């Protein structure tokens, strides 16, 4: 019943956005095609419903891509409407813009849409480096930890992005790279087809073999593909922790790193079971792709949890939605002695748009007391 309600609400919202989009397009072309209203509205609704069909026939990305473009169009309409309101209430501004029906206003509408698309693509493909210093209540040498979640290697994220990440890690002199899930975008077909293994090998070498990963939901959807993803990651020399804990020596610091399956995998072990036998005199780091069990994890002697999955909403205003449903949806917070870092991710899902979020790499300097 809940899924049916969600589906009905989503479809109604899409219909509303389509109506707004059609009104905006007709307003834009009205001076040149004053009789095109019916054609515009019919065309928009036909296109929307064709893309809606893709959501149910295994072509989900096409449908989501269209919805993202439609949403950016609606945002540009909202921005243009605000401009029109300003023109109506500020006479001098209206004179400059040539009135509410002037060419300048329509040019602004087109430019705002192009600008939003350009900014979204830029944010998706231009990672920022976020620095964080944390102190834990244990003796240790400083360790520089890099975090890059949600690479989603596939058609739209590939060798170029991996090589750029390797350059960032070399420049930042990271001691270890943690990749908490969604390494691949569902399978390894494009990874092998585009020979990304060379770039992934280079990424492992950039941290002297200290690349430690866990699996996310997109790595787990299909059992056959899951095994292929595991094999591809391990063939690169990276260390994949699939519901396991392992002791490492990094920069002369003994530490335990735990990697969990994403909770899409129903039989994954609870974190407290993975903690059995862990020597908590030394730093303990947890890779848990989805930040869905932060409340439970911070009750355990874990010094740092790194997660991803949320993409910080990826496209505004979804960042507010993920914030409402997660204890920590994005960023850093110290809870009950555990430092929690949730990344928006290095890659993206579905469509190469990020608005209100940006591709990123976290550089975390861990220091002891």
C-alpha positions as YAML, in Angstrom:
chain: A
units: angstrom
residues:
- id: 1
  name: UNK
  ca: [0.00, 0.00, 0.00]
- id: 2
  name: UNK
  ca: [2.86, 2.37, 0.87]
- id: 3
  name: UNK
  ca: [4.59, 1.67, -2.44]
- id: 4
  name: UNK
  ca: [1.36, 2.24, -4.34]
- id: 5
  name: UNK
  ca: [0.86, 5.58, -2.58]
- id: 6
  name: UNK
  ca: [4.46, 6.59, -3.35]
- id: 7
  name: UNK
  ca: [4.05, 5.62, -7.01]
- id: 8
  name: UNK
  ca: [0.76, 7.52, -7.35]
- id: 9
  name: UNK
  ca: [2.24, 10.61, -5.68]
- id: 10
  name: UNK
  ca: [5.31, 10.47, -7.94]
- id: 11
  name: UNK
  ca: [3.21, 10.21, -11.11]
- id: 12
  name: UNK
  ca: [0.99, 13.11, -10.03]
- id: 13
  name: UNK
  ca: [4.07, 15.22, -9.33]
- id: 14
  name: UNK
  ca: [5.50, 14.38, -12.75]
- id: 15
  name: UNK
  ca: [2.22, 15.36, -14.40]
- id: 16
  name: UNK
  ca: [2.29, 18.69, -12.55]
- id: 17
  name: UNK
  ca: [5.90, 19.35, -13.61]
- id: 18
  name: UNK
  ca: [4.96, 18.48, -17.20]
- id: 19
  name: UNK
  ca: [2.10, 21.00, -17.11]
- id: 20
  name: UNK
  ca: [4.39, 23.72, -15.74]
- id: 21
  name: UNK
  ca: [7.03, 22.84, -18.33]
- id: 22
  name: UNK
  ca: [4.49, 23.04, -21.16]
- id: 23
  name: UNK
  ca: [3.26, 26.44, -19.95]
- id: 24
  name: UNK
  ca: [6.84, 27.68, -19.81]
- id: 25
  name: UNK
  ca: [7.67, 26.49, -23.33]
- id: 26
  name: UNK
  ca: [4.51, 28.01, -24.79]
- id: 27
  name: UNK
  ca: [5.22, 31.34, -23.06]
- id: 28
  name: UNK
  ca: [8.70, 31.25, -24.56]
- id: 29
  name: UNK
  ca: [7.52, 30.70, -28.16]
- id: 30
  name: UNK
  ca: [4.17, 32.52, -27.99]
- id: 31
  name: UNK
  ca: [5.33, 35.70, -29.80]
- id: 32
  name: UNK
  ca: [6.49, 33.56, -32.73]
- id: 33
  name: UNK
  ca: [3.97, 30.68, -32.67]
- id: 34
  name: UNK
  ca: [0.83, 32.04, -31.01]
- id: 35
  name: UNK
  ca: [-1.34, 29.10, -32.12]
- id: 36
  name: UNK
  ca: [1.01, 26.35, -30.91]
- id: 37
  name: UNK
  ca: [-0.44, 25.96, -27.40]
- id: 38
  name: UNK
  ca: [-2.29, 22.71, -28.03]
- id: 39
  name: UNK
  ca: [0.65, 21.19, -29.89]
- id: 40
  name: UNK
  ca: [3.06, 22.12, -27.09]
- id: 41
  name: UNK
  ca: [0.87, 20.67, -24.33]
- id: 42
  name: UNK
  ca: [0.04, 17.48, -26.23]
- id: 43
  name: UNK
  ca: [3.68, 17.03, -27.22]
- id: 44
  name: UNK
  ca: [4.96, 17.52, -23.68]
- id: 45
  name: UNK
  ca: [2.51, 15.06, -22.16]
- id: 46
  name: UNK
  ca: [3.17, 12.46, -24.87]
- id: 47
  name: UNK
  ca: [6.94, 12.73, -24.30]
- id: 48
  name: UNK
  ca: [6.52, 12.53, -20.52]
- id: 49
  name: UNK
  ca: [4.36, 9.42, -20.74]
- id: 50
  name: UNK
  ca: [6.78, 7.75, -23.13]
- id: 51
  name: UNK
  ca: [9.56, 8.30, -20.62]
- id: 52
  name: UNK
  ca: [7.30, 7.13, -17.80]
- id: 53
  name: UNK
  ca: [6.99, 3.82, -19.63]
- id: 54
  name: UNK
  ca: [10.79, 3.44, -19.52]
- id: 55
  name: UNK
  ca: [10.60, 3.33, -15.71]
- id: 56
  name: UNK
  ca: [8.72, 0.03, -15.96]
- id: 57
  name: UNK
  ca: [10.54, -1.71, -18.83]
- id: 58
  name: UNK
  ca: [14.10, -1.83, -17.53]
- id: 59
  name: UNK
  ca: [15.17, 1.56, -18.93]
- id: 60
  name: UNK
  ca: [15.04, 3.39, -15.63]
- id: 61
  name: UNK
  ca: [17.96, 5.70, -16.37]
- id: 62
  name: UNK
  ca: [16.30, 7.18, -19.46]
- id: 63
  name: UNK
  ca: [13.20, 8.01, -17.47]
- id: 64
  name: UNK
  ca: [15.17, 9.50, -14.59]
- id: 65
  name: UNK
  ca: [17.31, 11.49, -17.01]
- id: 66
  name: UNK
  ca: [14.21, 13.02, -18.57]
- id: 67
  name: UNK
  ca: [12.77, 13.81, -15.13]
- id: 68
  name: UNK
  ca: [16.01, 15.54, -14.16]
- id: 69
  name: UNK
  ca: [15.96, 17.70, -17.31]
- id: 70
  name: UNK
  ca: [12.27, 18.44, -16.76]
- id: 71
  name: UNK
  ca: [12.97, 19.51, -13.18]
- id: 72
  name: UNK
  ca: [15.77, 21.85, -14.25]
- id: 73
  name: UNK
  ca: [13.38, 23.33, -16.78]
- id: 74
  name: UNK
  ca: [10.81, 23.94, -14.06]
- id: 75
  name: UNK
  ca: [13.47, 25.57, -11.89]
- id: 76
  name: UNK
  ca: [14.36, 27.92, -14.74]
- id: 77
  name: UNK
  ca: [10.64, 28.75, -15.11]
- id: 78
  name: UNK
  ca: [10.46, 29.56, -11.39]
- id: 79
  name: UNK
  ca: [13.53, 31.80, -11.71]
- id: 80
  name: UNK
  ca: [12.00, 33.58, -14.72]
- id: 81
  name: UNK
  ca: [8.70, 34.01, -12.88]
- id: 82
  name: UNK
  ca: [10.54, 35.68, -10.00]
- id: 83
  name: UNK
  ca: [12.20, 37.99, -12.54]
- id: 84
  name: UNK
  ca: [8.78, 38.89, -13.98]
- id: 85
  name: UNK
  ca: [7.49, 39.69, -10.48]
- id: 86
  name: UNK
  ca: [10.50, 41.94, -9.90]
- id: 87
  name: UNK
  ca: [9.88, 43.73, -13.21]
- id: 88
  name: UNK
  ca: [6.25, 44.37, -12.26]
- id: 89
  name: UNK
  ca: [7.17, 45.87, -8.91]
- id: 90
  name: UNK
  ca: [10.36, 47.76, -9.81]
- id: 91
  name: UNK
  ca: [9.66, 50.14, -12.66]
- id: 92
  name: UNK
  ca: [13.29, 51.02, -13.39]
- id: 93
  name: UNK
  ca: [14.16, 47.34, -13.63]
- id: 94
  name: UNK
  ca: [11.22, 46.77, -15.97]
- id: 95
  name: UNK
  ca: [12.49, 49.53, -18.25]
- id: 96
  name: UNK
  ca: [15.92, 47.89, -18.47]
- id: 97
  name: UNK
  ca: [14.45, 44.45, -19.23]
- id: 98
  name: UNK
  ca: [11.92, 45.79, -21.76]
- id: 99
  name: UNK
  ca: [8.82, 44.76, -19.80]
- id: 100
  name: UNK
  ca: [7.52, 41.34, -18.82]
- id: 101
  name: UNK
  ca: [7.10, 40.24, -22.44]
- id: 102
  name: UNK
  ca: [10.44, 41.58, -23.65]
- id: 103
  name: UNK
  ca: [13.10, 39.59, -25.46]
- id: 104
  name: UNK
  ca: [15.44, 40.05, -22.50]
- id: 105
  name: UNK
  ca: [13.08, 38.16, -20.20]
- id: 106
  name: UNK
  ca: [12.79, 35.26, -22.62]
- id: 107
  name: UNK
  ca: [16.54, 35.26, -23.12]
- id: 108
  name: UNK
  ca: [16.91, 35.06, -19.33]
- id: 109
  name: UNK
  ca: [14.59, 32.03, -19.27]
- id: 110
  name: UNK
  ca: [16.67, 30.19, -21.87]
- id: 111
  name: UNK
  ca: [19.97, 31.25, -20.27]
- id: 112
  name: UNK
  ca: [18.85, 30.15, -16.80]
- id: 113
  name: UNK
  ca: [17.97, 26.68, -18.10]
- id: 114
  name: UNK
  ca: [21.27, 26.34, -19.96]
- id: 115
  name: UNK
  ca: [23.06, 27.66, -16.88]
- id: 116
  name: UNK
  ca: [21.39, 25.14, -14.56]
- id: 117
  name: UNK
  ca: [22.25, 22.25, -16.89]
- id: 118
  name: UNK
  ca: [25.83, 23.49, -17.24]
- id: 119
  name: UNK
  ca: [26.24, 23.95, -13.48]
- id: 120
  name: UNK
  ca: [24.78, 20.49, -12.81]
- id: 121
  name: UNK
  ca: [27.17, 18.80, -15.24]
- id: 122
  name: UNK
  ca: [30.10, 20.81, -13.86]
- id: 123
  name: UNK
  ca: [29.29, 19.76, -10.29]
- id: 124
  name: UNK
  ca: [29.01, 16.12, -11.37]
- id: 125
  name: UNK
  ca: [32.39, 16.03, -13.09]
- id: 126
  name: UNK
  ca: [34.44, 18.48, -11.02]
- id: 127
  name: UNK
  ca: [35.28, 16.93, -7.65]
- id: 128
  name: UNK
  ca: [36.19, 19.11, -4.70]
- id: 129
  name: UNK
  ca: [38.52, 18.02, -1.91]
- id: 130
  name: UNK
  ca: [37.13, 18.40, 1.59]
- id: 131
  name: UNK
  ca: [39.61, 18.38, 4.46]
- id: 132
  name: UNK
  ca: [38.79, 17.23, 7.97]
- id: 133
  name: UNK
  ca: [40.98, 16.75, 11.05]
- id: 134
  name: UNK
  ca: [39.80, 14.40, 13.77]
- id: 135
  name: UNK
  ca: [41.34, 13.26, 17.02]
- id: 136
  name: UNK
  ca: [40.64, 9.91, 18.61]
- id: 137
  name: UNK
  ca: [41.26, 8.88, 22.18]
- id: 138
  name: UNK
  ca: [44.04, 6.42, 21.35]
- id: 139
  name: UNK
  ca: [47.79, 6.78, 20.83]
- id: 140
  name: UNK
  ca: [48.68, 6.74, 17.13]
- id: 141
  name: UNK
  ca: [50.82, 8.38, 14.48]
- id: 142
  name: UNK
  ca: [48.92, 10.68, 12.14]
- id: 143
  name: UNK
  ca: [47.23, 8.84, 9.25]
- id: 144
  name: UNK
  ca: [45.81, 10.61, 6.22]
- id: 145
  name: UNK
  ca: [42.64, 8.81, 5.12]
- id: 146
  name: UNK
  ca: [41.00, 9.52, 1.76]
- id: 147
  name: UNK
  ca: [37.35, 8.64, 1.19]
- id: 148
  name: UNK
  ca: [35.76, 8.29, -2.25]
- id: 149
  name: UNK
  ca: [32.35, 6.65, -2.21]
- id: 150
  name: UNK
  ca: [29.85, 5.99, -5.01]
- id: 151
  name: UNK
  ca: [32.16, 6.00, -8.02]
- id: 152
  name: UNK
  ca: [29.46, 4.21, -10.08]
- id: 153
  name: UNK
  ca: [31.93, 3.12, -12.74]
- id: 154
  name: UNK
  ca: [30.08, 2.64, -16.02]
- id: 155
  name: UNK
  ca: [29.05, 4.52, -19.14]
- id: 156
  name: UNK
  ca: [29.37, 8.00, -17.63]
- id: 157
  name: UNK
  ca: [32.17, 7.58, -15.09]
- id: 158
  name: UNK
  ca: [35.33, 5.86, -16.23]
- id: 159
  name: UNK
  ca: [39.09, 5.93, -16.67]
- id: 160
  name: UNK
  ca: [39.36, 9.71, -16.88]
- id: 161
  name: UNK
  ca: [37.67, 10.12, -13.50]
- id: 162
  name: UNK
  ca: [39.75, 7.31, -11.96]
- id: 163
  name: UNK
  ca: [42.98, 8.90, -13.18]
- id: 164
  name: UNK
  ca: [41.87, 12.26, -11.81]
- id: 165
  name: UNK
  ca: [41.16, 10.63, -8.44]
- id: 166
  name: UNK
  ca: [44.63, 9.05, -8.46]
- id: 167
  name: UNK
  ca: [46.17, 12.47, -9.14]
- id: 168
  name: UNK
  ca: [44.25, 13.94, -6.20]
- id: 169
  name: UNK
  ca: [45.45, 11.19, -3.87]
- id: 170
  name: UNK
  ca: [49.07, 11.67, -4.94]
- id: 171
  name: UNK
  ca: [48.82, 15.43, -4.48]
- id: 172
  name: UNK
  ca: [47.21, 15.04, -1.06]
- id: 173
  name: UNK
  ca: [49.70, 12.31, -0.05]
- id: 174
  name: UNK
  ca: [46.95, 10.01, 1.22]
- id: 175
  name: UNK
  ca: [48.06, 6.96, 3.21]
- id: 176
  name: UNK
  ca: [44.94, 4.94, 2.46]
- id: 177
  name: UNK
  ca: [41.85, 5.21, 0.25]
- id: 178
  name: UNK
  ca: [38.52, 3.97, 1.58]
- id: 179
  name: UNK
  ca: [35.74, 3.26, -0.91]
- id: 180
  name: UNK
  ca: [32.52, 2.51, 0.99]
- id: 181
  name: UNK
  ca: [30.40, 1.00, -1.75]
- id: 182
  name: UNK
  ca: [28.79, 1.50, -5.16]
- id: 183
  name: UNK
  ca: [32.11, 1.00, -6.88]
- id: 184
  name: UNK
  ca: [30.44, -0.16, -10.10]
- id: 185
  name: UNK
  ca: [27.18, 0.89, -11.69]
- id: 186
  name: UNK
  ca: [25.42, -2.49, -11.33]
- id: 187
  name: UNK
  ca: [27.89, -4.60, -13.35]
- id: 188
  name: UNK
  ca: [31.38, -4.81, -14.86]
- id: 189
  name: UNK
  ca: [30.39, -4.84, -18.56]
- id: 190
  name: UNK
  ca: [31.51, -1.30, -19.32]
- id: 191
  name: UNK
  ca: [34.41, -1.57, -16.84]
- id: 192
  name: UNK
  ca: [35.92, -4.42, -18.87]
- id: 193
  name: UNK
  ca: [34.71, -3.15, -22.24]
- id: 194
  name: UNK
  ca: [36.43, 0.21, -21.76]
- id: 195
  name: UNK
  ca: [39.48, -1.43, -20.14]
- id: 196
  name: UNK
  ca: [39.13, 0.63, -16.96]
- id: 197
  name: UNK
  ca: [41.24, -1.89, -15.08]
- id: 198
  name: UNK
  ca: [44.40, -0.02, -16.11]
- id: 199
  name: UNK
  ca: [43.12, 3.18, -14.46]
- id: 200
  name: UNK
  ca: [41.89, 1.25, -11.41]
- id: 201
  name: UNK
  ca: [45.31, -0.40, -11.05]
- id: 202
  name: UNK
  ca: [46.83, 3.08, -11.18]
- id: 203
  name: UNK
  ca: [44.43, 4.20, -8.45]
- id: 204
  name: UNK
  ca: [45.56, 1.34, -6.20]
- id: 205
  name: UNK
  ca: [49.20, 2.23, -6.82]
- id: 206
  name: UNK
  ca: [48.55, 5.89, -5.91]
- id: 207
  name: UNK
  ca: [48.07, 4.79, -2.28]
- id: 208
  name: UNK
  ca: [50.77, 2.09, -2.35]
- id: 209
  name: UNK
  ca: [48.20, -0.69, -2.44]
- id: 210
  name: UNK
  ca: [46.21, 0.66, 0.50]
- id: 211
  name: UNK
  ca: [42.86, 0.80, -1.27]
- id: 212
  name: UNK
  ca: [40.19, -0.77, 0.93]
- id: 213
  name: UNK
  ca: [36.61, -1.11, -0.28]
- id: 214
  name: UNK
  ca: [33.22, -2.48, 0.66]
- id: 215
  name: UNK
  ca: [30.12, -3.20, -1.40]
- id: 216
  name: UNK
  ca: [27.11, -0.93, -1.91]
- id: 217
  name: UNK
  ca: [23.60, -1.63, -3.16]
- id: 218
  name: UNK
  ca: [24.58, -1.16, -6.81]
- id: 219
  name: UNK
  ca: [27.30, -3.78, -6.34]
- id: 220
  name: UNK
  ca: [24.79, -6.29, -4.95]
- id: 221
  name: UNK
  ca: [21.68, -6.24, -7.12]
- id: 222
  name: UNK
  ca: [22.62, -9.36, -9.05]
- id: 223
  name: UNK
  ca: [24.50, -12.34, -7.53]
- id: 224
  name: UNK
  ca: [26.41, -13.11, -10.75]
- id: 225
  name: UNK
  ca: [27.40, -9.49, -11.24]
- id: 226
  name: UNK
  ca: [28.34, -9.20, -7.56]
- id: 227
  name: UNK
  ca: [30.93, -11.94, -7.99]
- id: 228
  name: UNK
  ca: [32.25, -10.24, -11.13]
- id: 229
  name: UNK
  ca: [32.56, -6.91, -9.27]
- id: 230
  name: UNK
  ca: [34.35, -8.56, -6.35]
- id: 231
  name: UNK
  ca: [36.76, -10.25, -8.76]
- id: 232
  name: UNK
  ca: [37.44, -7.04, -10.70]
- id: 233
  name: UNK
  ca: [38.22, -5.08, -7.53]
- id: 234
  name: UNK
  ca: [40.49, -7.78, -6.13]
- id: 235
  name: UNK
  ca: [42.27, -8.27, -9.47]
- id: 236
  name: UNK
  ca: [43.38, -4.64, -9.22]
- id: 237
  name: UNK
  ca: [45.21, -5.35, -5.96]
- id: 238
  name: UNK
  ca: [42.62, -3.54, -3.86]
- id: 239
  name: UNK
  ca: [41.34, -5.13, -0.66]
- id: 240
  name: UNK
  ca: [37.62, -5.81, -0.60]
- id: 241
  name: UNK
  ca: [36.04, -6.39, 2.80]
- id: 242
  name: UNK
  ca: [32.72, -8.19, 2.40]
- id: 243
  name: UNK
  ca: [31.29, -8.45, 5.90]
- id: 244
  name: UNK
  ca: [34.75, -8.91, 7.35]
- id: 245
  name: UNK
  ca: [37.17, -7.18, 9.70]
- id: 246
  name: UNK
  ca: [40.89, -7.08, 9.03]
- id: 247
  name: UNK
  ca: [43.93, -5.65, 10.80]
- id: 248
  name: UNK
  ca: [46.19, -3.36, 8.77]
- id: 249
  name: UNK
  ca: [49.43, -1.51, 9.45]
- id: 250
  name: UNK
  ca: [49.18, 1.93, 7.85]
- id: 251
  name: UNK
  ca: [51.91, 4.50, 8.45]
- id: 252
  name: UNK
  ca: [53.16, 2.25, 11.29]
- id: 253
  name: UNK
  ca: [49.71, 2.37, 12.91]
- id: 254
  name: UNK
  ca: [47.92, -0.94, 13.60]
- id: 255
  name: UNK
  ca: [44.22, -0.47, 12.90]
- id: 256
  name: UNK
  ca: [41.19, -2.61, 12.22]
- id: 257
  name: UNK
  ca: [39.05, -1.79, 9.20]
- id: 258
  name: UNK
  ca: [35.62, -3.37, 8.90]
- id: 259
  name: UNK
  ca: [33.71, -3.55, 5.64]
- id: 260
  name: UNK
  ca: [29.99, -4.33, 5.65]
- id: 261
  name: UNK
  ca: [27.68, -5.39, 2.89]
- id: 262
  name: UNK
  ca: [25.07, -2.77, 2.10]
- id: 263
  name: UNK
  ca: [21.76, -3.48, 3.83]
- id: 264
  name: UNK
  ca: [20.30, -4.45, 0.45]
- id: 265
  name: UNK
  ca: [21.95, -7.80, 1.31]
- id: 266
  name: UNK
  ca: [19.45, -9.29, 3.76]
- id: 267
  name: UNK
  ca: [21.92, -11.75, 5.32]
- id: 268
  name: UNK
  ca: [24.64, -9.29, 6.21]
- id: 269
  name: UNK
  ca: [26.08, -9.59, 9.69]
- id: 270
  name: UNK
  ca: [25.31, -7.03, 12.40]
- id: 271
  name: UNK
  ca: [28.19, -4.69, 13.14]
- id: 272
  name: UNK
  ca: [28.52, -5.96, 16.71]
- id: 273
  name: UNK
  ca: [29.23, -9.46, 15.37]
- id: 274
  name: UNK
  ca: [31.91, -8.12, 13.05]
- id: 275
  name: UNK
  ca: [33.46, -6.41, 16.08]
- id: 276
  name: UNK
  ca: [34.04, -9.71, 17.87]
- id: 277
  name: UNK
  ca: [37.74, -10.24, 18.46]
- id: 278
  name: UNK
  ca: [38.66, -6.72, 17.33]
- id: 279
  name: UNK
  ca: [41.44, -5.19, 19.41]
- id: 280
  name: UNK
  ca: [39.91, -1.83, 20.31]
- id: 281
  name: UNK
  ca: [43.18, -0.56, 21.81]
- id: 282
  name: UNK
  ca: [43.94, 0.44, 18.23]
- id: 283
  name: UNK
  ca: [41.89, 2.59, 15.83]
- id: 284
  name: UNK
  ca: [38.75, 0.99, 14.40]
- id: 285
  name: UNK
  ca: [37.27, 2.19, 11.11]
- id: 286
  name: UNK
  ca: [33.95, 1.02, 9.66]
- id: 287
  name: UNK
  ca: [32.92, 1.13, 5.99]
- id: 288
  name: UNK
  ca: [29.11, 0.97, 5.85]
- id: 289
  name: UNK
  ca: [27.77, 2.10, 2.49]
- id: 290
  name: UNK
  ca: [24.31, 3.21, 3.57]
- id: 291
  name: UNK
  ca: [24.16, 5.43, 6.70]
- id: 292
  name: UNK
  ca: [21.06, 3.58, 7.90]
- id: 293
  name: UNK
  ca: [22.47, 2.12, 11.12]
- id: 294
  name: UNK
  ca: [24.47, 5.01, 12.52]
- id: 295
  name: UNK
  ca: [22.51, 5.00, 15.78]
- id: 296
  name: UNK
  ca: [23.41, 1.34, 16.38]
- id: 297
  name: UNK
  ca: [27.02, 1.64, 15.19]
- id: 298
  name: UNK
  ca: [27.93, 4.57, 17.46]
- id: 299
  name: UNK
  ca: [27.09, 2.42, 20.49]
- id: 300
  name: UNK
  ca: [30.15, 0.32, 19.61]
- id: 301
  name: UNK
  ca: [33.85, 1.23, 20.11]
- id: 302
  name: UNK
  ca: [34.26, 2.47, 16.53]
- id: 303
  name: UNK
  ca: [36.44, 5.52, 15.99]
- id: 304
  name: UNK
  ca: [35.40, 6.42, 12.44]
- id: 305
  name: UNK
  ca: [32.50, 5.36, 10.22]
- id: 306
  name: UNK
  ca: [32.58, 6.33, 6.54]
- id: 307
  name: UNK
  ca: [29.48, 6.02, 4.36]
- id: 308
  name: UNK
  ca: [27.99, 7.27, 1.11]
- id: 309
  name: UNK
  ca: [24.82, 6.29, -0.74]
- id: 310
  name: UNK
  ca: [22.82, 9.49, -0.19]
- id: 311
  name: UNK
  ca: [24.73, 11.55, -2.82]
- id: 312
  name: UNK
  ca: [23.61, 14.47, -0.63]
- id: 313
  name: UNK
  ca: [20.40, 14.25, -2.65]
- id: 314
  name: UNK
  ca: [22.35, 14.71, -5.93]
- id: 315
  name: UNK
  ca: [19.79, 17.17, -7.33]
- id: 316
  name: UNK
  ca: [18.06, 19.87, -5.26]
- id: 317
  name: UNK
  ca: [15.73, 19.61, -3.35]
- id: 318
  name: UNK
  ca: [16.41, 15.90, -2.73]
- id: 319
  name: UNK
  ca: [19.14, 16.95, -0.27]
- id: 320
  name: UNK
  ca: [16.38, 18.01, 2.12]
- id: 321
  name: UNK
  ca: [14.66, 14.64, 1.70]
- id: 322
  name: UNK
  ca: [17.76, 12.58, 2.53]
- id: 323
  name: UNK
  ca: [18.44, 14.86, 5.48]
- id: 324
  name: UNK
  ca: [14.95, 14.18, 6.83]
- id: 325
  name: UNK
  ca: [15.31, 10.39, 6.71]
- id: 326
  name: UNK
  ca: [18.91, 9.91, 7.89]
- id: 327
  name: UNK
  ca: [20.58, 10.58, 11.25]
- id: 328
  name: UNK
  ca: [23.53, 11.94, 9.25]
- id: 329
  name: UNK
  ca: [22.72, 12.42, 5.58]
- id: 330
  name: UNK
  ca: [25.87, 14.29, 4.64]
- id: 331
  name: UNK
  ca: [29.03, 15.65, 6.18]
- id: 332
  name: UNK
  ca: [30.78, 15.04, 9.49]
- id: 333
  name: UNK
  ca: [29.38, 14.61, 12.95]
- id: 334
  name: UNK
  ca: [30.82, 13.17, 16.15]
- id: 335
  name: UNK
  ca: [28.28, 11.02, 17.97]
- id: 336
  name: UNK
  ca: [28.98, 9.21, 21.22]
- id: 337
  name: UNK
  ca: [32.73, 9.29, 20.55]
- id: 338
  name: UNK
  ca: [32.43, 8.01, 16.97]
- id: 339
  name: UNK
  ca: [33.29, 10.28, 14.05]
- id: 340
  name: UNK
  ca: [30.76, 9.76, 11.24]
- id: 341
  name: UNK
  ca: [31.50, 10.97, 7.71]
- id: 342
  name: UNK
  ca: [28.88, 10.61, 4.99]
- id: 343
  name: UNK
  ca: [30.14, 11.60, 1.54]
- id: 344
  name: UNK
  ca: [28.07, 12.85, -1.38]
- id: 345
  name: UNK
  ca: [30.21, 10.58, -3.54]
- id: 346
  name: UNK
  ca: [32.84, 10.88, -6.23]
- id: 347
  name: UNK
  ca: [30.57, 9.80, -9.07]
- id: 348
  name: UNK
  ca: [26.83, 10.05, -9.57]
- id: 349
  name: UNK
  ca: [23.88, 7.85, -10.40]
- id: 350
  name: UNK
  ca: [21.71, 7.84, -13.50]
- id: 351
  name: UNK
  ca: [22.25, 11.24, -15.05]
- id: 352
  name: UNK
  ca: [25.41, 13.42, -14.85]
- id: 353
  name: UNK
  ca: [23.68, 16.17, -12.88]
- id: 354
  name: UNK
  ca: [24.46, 17.50, -9.42]
- id: 355
  name: UNK
  ca: [22.63, 20.56, -8.17]
- id: 356
  name: UNK
  ca: [22.95, 21.42, -4.50]
- id: 357
  name: UNK
  ca: [25.69, 18.78, -4.23]
- id: 358
  name: UNK
  ca: [29.08, 18.19, -5.80]
- id: 359
  name: UNK
  ca: [31.39, 15.30, -6.53]
- id: 360
  name: UNK
  ca: [33.98, 15.12, -3.79]
- id: 361
  name: UNK
  ca: [36.88, 13.40, -2.09]
- id: 362
  name: UNK
  ca: [37.30, 13.60, 1.68]
- id: 363
  name: UNK
  ca: [40.79, 13.85, 3.14]
- id: 364
  name: UNK
  ca: [40.63, 12.98, 6.83]
- id: 365
  name: UNK
  ca: [43.67, 13.53, 9.02]
- id: 366
  name: UNK
  ca: [43.37, 11.12, 11.96]
- id: 367
  name: UNK
  ca: [45.43, 11.93, 15.01]
- id: 368
  name: UNK
  ca: [45.72, 10.31, 18.40]
- id: 369
  name: UNK
  ca: [45.71, 11.77, 21.87]
...
